[in-house]
Amino acid sequence: MFTPGGHTTDAVEAQFSSWDSPDRWRLLVQDFPGLLLVVDPEGRILVSNYHSQELPHAPASGRSLWPAISNRFRDQIEEAVAVVQATGDIRQLEFQLSGPETAPWFSATLGPVREDGRIMAVALACSDITKYKRQEAERQANESKYRLLAESSTDIVLRSTIDGVLNYISPACQAIVGYSQAELVGQNAFDYVHPDDVGAVRALVAELRDAGDQRRLEFRVQHRTDGHRWVETTVRRVHTDRDNAPELICSVRDISRRHATLEALRESEARYRSVIEGSPMGMHFYEVNEQDELIFVGANRAADLQLDIAHKRLVGQPILEAFPGLAETDIPQNYLRVALHGGDYHIEQSRYEDAVIKGIYEVHAFQSTPRRLSVMFLDVTDVRMAIDAIRESEEKFREIAELLPVGVYETDSDGRVTYVNNQTMAYFGLTEKDLNEGYSILDIFSAEDRIRAGRNLRRLLTGGRTSCNEYLVLRKDGTKFPARFHSTCIVRDGNLCGIRGVLHDISEEKRREAEAIRSQKLASVGVLAGGIAHDFNNLLTGILGNVTLAAHDLPAGDERLQRLLDAERAVDRARVLTSQLLTFAAGGDPVKKQADLRGLLESAVLRTAQGMHIDVDLHIPEQLPPIEVDAEQMGQVMHNLLKNAGEAMPDGGTVVVSISTGEGQGGVPTVVIALEDEGCGIEADVLPHIFDPYYTTKEGRLGLGLATAYSIIAKHGGRITVESEAGKGAVFTVEIPTLQSVDKPPRPADVPLRAGSVRKILVMDDESFIRDLTTRILKRHGWKVECVADGHEAIRLYRAALRSDEPFDLVILDLTIPNGLGGKDTIAELRAIDPGVRAIVCSGYSNDPVLANYQNYGFAGIVAKPYRPDELIRVAHDVLADNAVVV
């Protein structure tokens, strides 16, 4: 046996190392399933196992045991340790650790730890009894509660042995039998039963001894001073927790007044026989003979009519001879029990003829006098059929309601919800508990609509009518959504007793309406914007081209050169404005090509952050799915969104930009770009309008930035949304469909122009100053140029040149010619004349998708107005070399 002799943990550990099998004994100590402690006479802990370290407030090695013990048990533990230390005796006790009321309880066995025959320490082997202590406390609390209920009851509540010895009886015994609790406890209950009823009571107890379920019986008990009292008792057999011995639990109610009334009724039976005979309820009468057989003794006229039987011929027959169809039921036994022992018996009985139900009867049997039985029955076939029809109809309604994709609800006349289907529960985030606790229909309406909703509901409940109504309603978590209600009154027996209706979440419908309105606004602006942009871009083309040519003609040190360069930059800024205006135009479709999304974002960040005091935190995955976008337009979107975020943070802040993947409408894979700022947020009344053109809350702004972003993303087949609250920043989310198949077109061969070759170019534009500018640009490159103002003239010249020895090598066509033949129709005619025609489309605006898909219309290149001279030359050069280039 282990006998540590030191008073410190080190000494005990040294003793461990001297054993034959130290690891085995160490595991024995540490794997002890409870709390194992070894303490010295002063209570210092020498050894504690692992399990003690897992307990909150548990004692630890090297510390004093006493602070870990609850104050209530500290003296007791100290005394026990001292006794064991002094005598070597074994002690057992229970204690609780210090701490809250929920601190663990332990049952401890204290024994000596010896070394060389001397007691050096005391070991405490402790088992956790917290669970049992709590169960005992709950049992005592429950027992106190039930005892309080029993002692507050006006009925007698008693507990006795199976032989009738009273173990407990409630104070109501004084009022019912005239004896006190003290007088009755320990006595036999059968001694207080009326002698004529003892047999019935003992028979009932005998049944409980065998069957073990609940029994009910009426009998008489002896009163101390007032003869006897009729009581009704309910008896149940139970088993005690101590020795599993059976006991009887009884509740006894004084029914003397009721029995007196029944007795009076029986005495007046003769007077009311005429009433019985005229009753619409069928009645059968039985008596119990000396052989305890139930004998049929009569029936009233209604019984003859309902059952279509002449009952007189059955009088004097035992019940099973009179009614053999009852042999397969337990009705005769129950009738006999009631006739002998009292009480009553209810049943709903079906009448069969040729295996077909002919009727349903509601039956009530009761003891009219001792050993006599009266049975009343009523044909309720029609009522039951109606109830079944109603129940079937209700079940169908509920099945249909549960399958509907809209909410269905019912209320009572006070507006309390009595039924909702699963869809309604899902709409509002409700549970069965919410409905069971009482839920008013008005609770679902938001504050701004509650008064109007309440007024309409009251109108319905007073017989008025309401049309379909839309309200803003509340989910359980406080969020709101719009819903459309169709409601009507519930009318029963001519009385308005509630409201029934359906409701539908119209959030998506409202969103589509808002988008439709916004699209209409954008379309209206687009008509104006397109016309302005077209004319403005023509003017900018003339300005930019002439400024650039003039700048090329000046020497590097000329001071006029800087002014011309400043003018070029101003034209570039104007070009950005017209680009925004073109976004709203009906034909401003993006010119898409596969783009580097990472590069677009980084470029937009660099462009925006330079002029604003903001930090941008980019979270871009290494692998991004391919997208096909108009790089210039998409860069404009990112710039506008970042600029908007910066304006919302005038004192600086961080914008977090992250990219992920998702699914758009119809399950289309998308790239999701989220921009989250730390700004002032957006007011609730402003939020629905932020993408509207010319809507702004910022002084000096046009309100085109977010509207432009919205239009660009929409034309890319994507979606842009925003979530924000005032004072809590904003999150803008952009979804763009990914490119499902990535085609890598072969790089066209670079075919240089022949040295000294002169190209012949045909230019068509309705503006004379653009024709003059284009001529100067092309001639400076050494090419021969002819210009026309209309498509018809261009076709005529091209056909004539084709027939001559000097056909045109390239055609540059303006797409839009007011009151004339434009570029799209012109190229179609030219391709019919010469399938090998090389043409460049040039325009500042188009109502057709030609700019986005110019190759589909026969063009080999595109130049967007306004353009610099070198841009035009580069595109012309590449088209002539079979390299299609988009500028």
Secondary structure as the mmCIF struct_conf table of DSSP 4:
data_model
#
loop_
_struct_conf.conf_type_id
_struct_conf.id
_struct_conf.beg_label_comp_id
_struct_conf.beg_label_asym_id
_struct_conf.beg_label_seq_id
_struct_conf.end_label_comp_id
_struct_conf.end_label_asym_id
_struct_conf.end_label_seq_id
BEND BEND1 HIS A 7 THR A 8
HELX_RH_AL_P HELX_RH_AL_P1 THR A 9 SER A 17
TURN_TY1_P TURN_TY1_P1 SER A 18 SER A 18
BEND BEND2 TRP A 19 SER A 21
HELX_RH_AL_P HELX_RH_AL_P2 PRO A 22 GLN A 30
TURN_TY1_P TURN_TY1_P2 ASP A 31 ASP A 31
BEND BEND3 PRO A 33 GLY A 34
STRN STRN1 LEU A 35 VAL A 39
TURN_TY1_P TURN_TY1_P3 PRO A 41 GLU A 42
STRN STRN2 ARG A 44 ARG A 44
STRN STRN3 ILE A 45 SER A 48
HELX_RH_AL_P HELX_RH_AL_P3 TYR A 50 GLN A 53
TURN_TY1_P TURN_TY1_P4 GLU A 54 GLU A 54
BEND BEND4 LEU A 55 LEU A 55
TURN_TY1_P TURN_TY1_P5 PRO A 56 HIS A 57
TURN_TY1_P TURN_TY1_P6 SER A 61 GLY A 62
BEND BEND5 ARG A 63 ARG A 63
STRN STRN4 SER A 64 SER A 64
BEND BEND6 LEU A 65 LEU A 65
HELX_RH_3T_P HELX_RH_3T_P1 TRP A 66 ALA A 68
STRN STRN5 ILE A 69 ILE A 69
HELX_RH_AL_P HELX_RH_AL_P4 ASN A 71 THR A 87
STRN STRN6 ARG A 91 GLN A 96
STRN STRN7 LEU A 97 LEU A 97
BEND BEND7 SER A 98 PRO A 100
TURN_TY1_P TURN_TY1_P7 GLU A 101 THR A 102
STRN STRN8 TRP A 105 GLU A 115
TURN_TY1_P TURN_TY1_P8 ASP A 116 GLY A 117
STRN STRN9 ARG A 118 ASP A 128
HELX_RH_AL_P HELX_RH_AL_P5 THR A 130 SER A 152
BEND BEND8 THR A 154 ASP A 155
STRN STRN10 ILE A 156 THR A 161
TURN_TY1_P TURN_TY1_P9 ILE A 162 ASP A 163
STRN STRN11 VAL A 165 VAL A 165
STRN STRN12 LEU A 166 ILE A 169
TURN_TY1_P TURN_TY1_P10 PRO A 171 ALA A 172
HELX_RH_AL_P HELX_RH_AL_P6 CYS A 173 VAL A 177
BEND BEND9 GLY A 178 GLY A 178
HELX_RH_AL_P HELX_RH_AL_P7 GLN A 181 LEU A 184
TURN_TY1_P TURN_TY1_P11 VAL A 185 GLY A 186
BEND BEND10 GLN A 187 GLN A 187
STRN STRN13 ASN A 188 ASN A 188
HELX_RH_3T_P HELX_RH_3T_P2 ALA A 189 TYR A 192
STRN STRN14 VAL A 193 VAL A 193
TURN_TY1_P TURN_TY1_P12 PRO A 195 ASP A 197
HELX_RH_AL_P HELX_RH_AL_P8 VAL A 198 ALA A 211
BEND BEND11 ASP A 213 ASP A 213
STRN STRN15 ARG A 215 GLN A 222
BEND BEND12 ARG A 224 GLY A 227
STRN STRN16 HIS A 228 HIS A 239
TURN_TY1_P TURN_TY1_P13 ASP A 241 ASP A 243
STRN STRN17 PRO A 246 ASP A 254
HELX_RH_AL_P HELX_RH_AL_P9 SER A 256 GLU A 267
TURN_TY1_P TURN_TY1_P14 SER A 268 TYR A 272
HELX_RH_AL_P HELX_RH_AL_P10 ARG A 273 GLY A 278
BEND BEND13 PRO A 280 MET A 281
STRN STRN18 GLY A 282 VAL A 288
TURN_TY1_P TURN_TY1_P15 GLU A 290 GLN A 291
STRN STRN19 LEU A 294 ALA A 299
HELX_RH_AL_P HELX_RH_AL_P11 ARG A 301 LEU A 307
TURN_TY1_P TURN_TY1_P16 ASP A 308 ASP A 308
HELX_RH_3T_P HELX_RH_3T_P3 HIS A 311 LEU A 314
TURN_TY1_P TURN_TY1_P17 VAL A 315 GLY A 316
BEND BEND14 GLN A 317 GLN A 317
STRN STRN20 PRO A 318 PRO A 318
HELX_RH_AL_P HELX_RH_AL_P12 ILE A 319 ALA A 322
HELX_RH_3T_P HELX_RH_3T_P4 PRO A 324 GLU A 328
BEND BEND15 THR A 329 ASP A 330
HELX_RH_AL_P HELX_RH_AL_P13 ILE A 331 HIS A 341
STRN STRN21 ASP A 344 GLU A 353
TURN_TY1_P TURN_TY1_P18 ASP A 354 ALA A 355
STRN STRN22 VAL A 356 GLN A 367
BEND BEND16 SER A 368 THR A 369
TURN_TY1_P TURN_TY1_P19 PRO A 370 ARG A 371
STRN STRN23 ARG A 372 ASP A 379
HELX_RH_AL_P HELX_RH_AL_P14 THR A 381 LEU A 403
BEND BEND17 PRO A 405 VAL A 406
STRN STRN24 GLY A 407 ASP A 412
TURN_TY1_P TURN_TY1_P20 SER A 413 ASP A 414
STRN STRN25 ARG A 416 ARG A 416
STRN STRN26 VAL A 417 VAL A 420
HELX_RH_AL_P HELX_RH_AL_P15 ASN A 422 PHE A 428
TURN_TY1_P TURN_TY1_P21 GLY A 429 GLY A 429
HELX_RH_AL_P HELX_RH_AL_P16 GLU A 432 ASN A 436
TURN_TY1_P TURN_TY1_P22 GLU A 437 GLU A 437
STRN STRN27 SER A 440 SER A 440
HELX_RH_3T_P HELX_RH_3T_P5 ILE A 441 ILE A 444
STRN STRN28 PHE A 445 PHE A 445
HELX_RH_AL_P HELX_RH_AL_P17 ALA A 447 LEU A 461
TURN_TY1_P TURN_TY1_P23 THR A 462 GLY A 463
STRN STRN29 ASN A 469 LEU A 474
TURN_TY1_P TURN_TY1_P24 LYS A 476 ASP A 477
BEND BEND18 GLY A 478 GLY A 478
STRN STRN30 LYS A 480 ARG A 492
TURN_TY1_P TURN_TY1_P25 ASP A 493 GLY A 494
STRN STRN31 ASN A 495 ASP A 505
HELX_RH_AL_P HELX_RH_AL_P18 SER A 507 HIS A 552
TURN_TY1_P TURN_TY1_P26 ASP A 553 ASP A 553
BEND BEND19 LEU A 554 LEU A 554
TURN_TY1_P TURN_TY1_P27 ALA A 556 GLY A 557
HELX_RH_AL_P HELX_RH_AL_P19 GLU A 559 PHE A 584
BEND BEND20 ALA A 585 ALA A 585
TURN_TY1_P TURN_TY1_P28 ALA A 586 GLY A 587
STRN STRN32 LYS A 593 ALA A 595
HELX_RH_AL_P HELX_RH_AL_P20 LEU A 597 ALA A 609
TURN_TY1_P TURN_TY1_P29 GLN A 610 GLY A 611
BEND BEND21 MET A 612 HIS A 613
STRN STRN33 ILE A 614 HIS A 619
BEND BEND22 GLU A 622 GLN A 623
STRN STRN34 ILE A 627 VAL A 629
HELX_RH_AL_P HELX_RH_AL_P21 ALA A 631 GLU A 647
TURN_TY1_P TURN_TY1_P30 ALA A 648 ALA A 648
TURN_TY1_P TURN_TY1_P31 PRO A 650 ASP A 651
STRN STRN35 GLY A 653 GLU A 663
HELX_RH_3T_P HELX_RH_3T_P6 GLN A 665 GLY A 667
STRN STRN36 PRO A 669 GLU A 676
BEND BEND23 GLY A 679 GLY A 679
TURN_TY1_P TURN_TY1_P32 ALA A 684 VAL A 686
HELX_RH_3T_P HELX_RH_3T_P7 LEU A 687 HIS A 689
TURN_TY1_P TURN_TY1_P33 ILE A 690 PHE A 691
BEND BEND24 ASP A 692 ASP A 692
TURN_TY1_P TURN_TY1_P34 PRO A 693 TYR A 694
BEND BEND25 THR A 697 LYS A 698
TURN_TY1_P TURN_TY1_P35 GLU A 699 GLY A 700
BEND BEND26 GLY A 703 GLY A 703
HELX_RH_AL_P HELX_RH_AL_P22 GLY A 705 LYS A 715
TURN_TY1_P TURN_TY1_P36 HIS A 716 GLY A 717
STRN STRN37 ARG A 719 SER A 724
TURN_TY1_P TURN_TY1_P37 ALA A 726 GLY A 727
BEND BEND27 LYS A 728 LYS A 728
STRN STRN38 ALA A 730 PRO A 737
BEND BEND28 GLN A 740 SER A 741
HELX_LH_PP_P HELX_LH_PP_P1 PRO A 745 ALA A 749
HELX_LH_PP_P HELX_LH_PP_P2 PRO A 752 ARG A 754
TURN_TY1_P TURN_TY1_P38 ALA A 755 GLY A 756
STRN STRN39 LYS A 760 MET A 764
BEND BEND29 ASP A 766 ASP A 766
HELX_RH_AL_P HELX_RH_AL_P23 SER A 768 ARG A 780
TURN_TY1_P TURN_TY1_P39 HIS A 781 GLY A 782
STRN STRN40 LYS A 784 VAL A 788
BEND BEND30 ALA A 789 ASP A 790
HELX_RH_AL_P HELX_RH_AL_P24 GLY A 791 ARG A 803
BEND BEND31 SER A 804 ASP A 805
BEND BEND32 ASP A 809 ASP A 809
STRN STRN41 LEU A 810 ASP A 814
BEND BEND33 LEU A 815 LEU A 815
TURN_TY1_P TURN_TY1_P40 PRO A 818 ASN A 819
BEND BEND34 GLY A 820 GLY A 820
HELX_RH_AL_P HELX_RH_AL_P25 GLY A 823 ILE A 833
TURN_TY1_P TURN_TY1_P41 PRO A 835 GLY A 836
STRN STRN42 ALA A 839 SER A 843
BEND BEND35 GLY A 844 GLY A 844
BEND BEND36 ASN A 847 ASP A 848
TURN_TY1_P TURN_TY1_P42 PRO A 849 ASN A 853
HELX_RH_3T_P HELX_RH_3T_P8 TYR A 854 TYR A 857
TURN_TY1_P TURN_TY1_P43 GLY A 858 GLY A 858
BEND BEND37 ALA A 860 ALA A 860
STRN STRN43 GLY A 861 ALA A 864
BEND BEND38 LYS A 865 PRO A 866
HELX_RH_AL_P HELX_RH_AL_P26 PRO A 869 LEU A 880
TURN_TY1_P TURN_TY1_P44 ALA A 881 ASP A 882
STRN STRN44 VAL A 886 VAL A 886
#
